[in-house]
Amino acid sequence: MSRSLRFAALALVFLTLSAPRAHAVSKEMIELQTQIKNLQDAVARLQQSNDERMGVLKDLVQQTADSVNKMSVEVNGMKLATQNQQDALGVKNDQISGQVQSLNDSLDELKARMARMEKALGDIQSNQQSAAAILNNLPTGGAAPAGTAPASAQPPINGPAQGEPLPAGPVAPTPAGPSAAELYRAAYNDYMSAKYPVATSEFSDLIKAYPDDTLSGNANFYLGEINLRTQKPTTAVKYYDRLLERYPDNNKIPAAHLHKAEAMLSMKQTEAAVRELRALIQRFPASPEAAQARLKLSGLHASSVPQ
């Protein structure tokens, strides 16, 4: 009995001592669970806040992307409109340049005609002076000098009798071949009809026959045009240079500068082409060709004046 009592007493003491410890452990567990719960709530709130912020950021990014896309469309539209305007202006300038060239050609032809008319008028005046001199040398009346035929047998006033030498005085020379204007007109018509081999031969004949004539300067220009259109830019540049060097007062000098630059661009000689375009603008700033040169320099991202 005493032994059982001692065992019961020891068990009671053990239970008494372990009860506070179990209570303390349970309290710590509750506190730990509470902290974990609070931490989980904080993480959930942080996640929610991050989700909300990410949503706002996504909306802002989407709005920014939409704005950028809209701006890109507008910029592309402006670029396209600007390019169309430049193309239209270039075509219009080309048309104006062609019309100016045609007017210049017509003016050159009229000048050549006037020169021929002045020459013909001078020949007529010379013939009239010769006829007047012959009339002044004729007897005015009375008996004919001894050894002369009677008046009825005198030769007509309009010309000498058969076998009589021609009177002294200037005589209009007979042209040896077609005039410069005639050669030029035939060559230009073949050029406009795209008969380039024939036009090349005719323009070359004009230059050989009349090397100092203004129309020969035009012939060099159109020989350059033919070679430029037939994909021979090197030869075209030679003809343009010949016009620029030998005929400095020719009215096709501005067009020669412009088309020489185009030939250089086709040969990838960009720097030389830029110099040629700047020279054109400097020499003929108000010409239609200068306006085209400025457009070309803008397309090449080069200024119209040297830096």
Secondary structure, 3 states (H helix, E strand, C coil): CHHHHHHHHHHHHHHHHHHHHHHHHHHHHHHHHHHHHHHHHHHHHHHHHHHHHHHHHHHHHHHHHHHHHHHHHHHHHHHHHHHHHHHHHHHHHHHHHHHHHHHHHHHHHHHHHHHHHHHHHHHHHHHHHHHHHHHHHCCCCCCCCCCCCCHHHCCCCCCCCCCCCCCCCCCCCCCCCCCHHHHHHHHHHHHHCCCHHHHHHHHHHHHHHCCCCHHHHHHHHHHHHHHHHCCCHHHHHHHHHHHHHHCCCCCCHHHHHHHHHHHHHHCCCHHHHHHHHHHHHHHCCCCHHHHHHHHHHHHCCCCCCCC
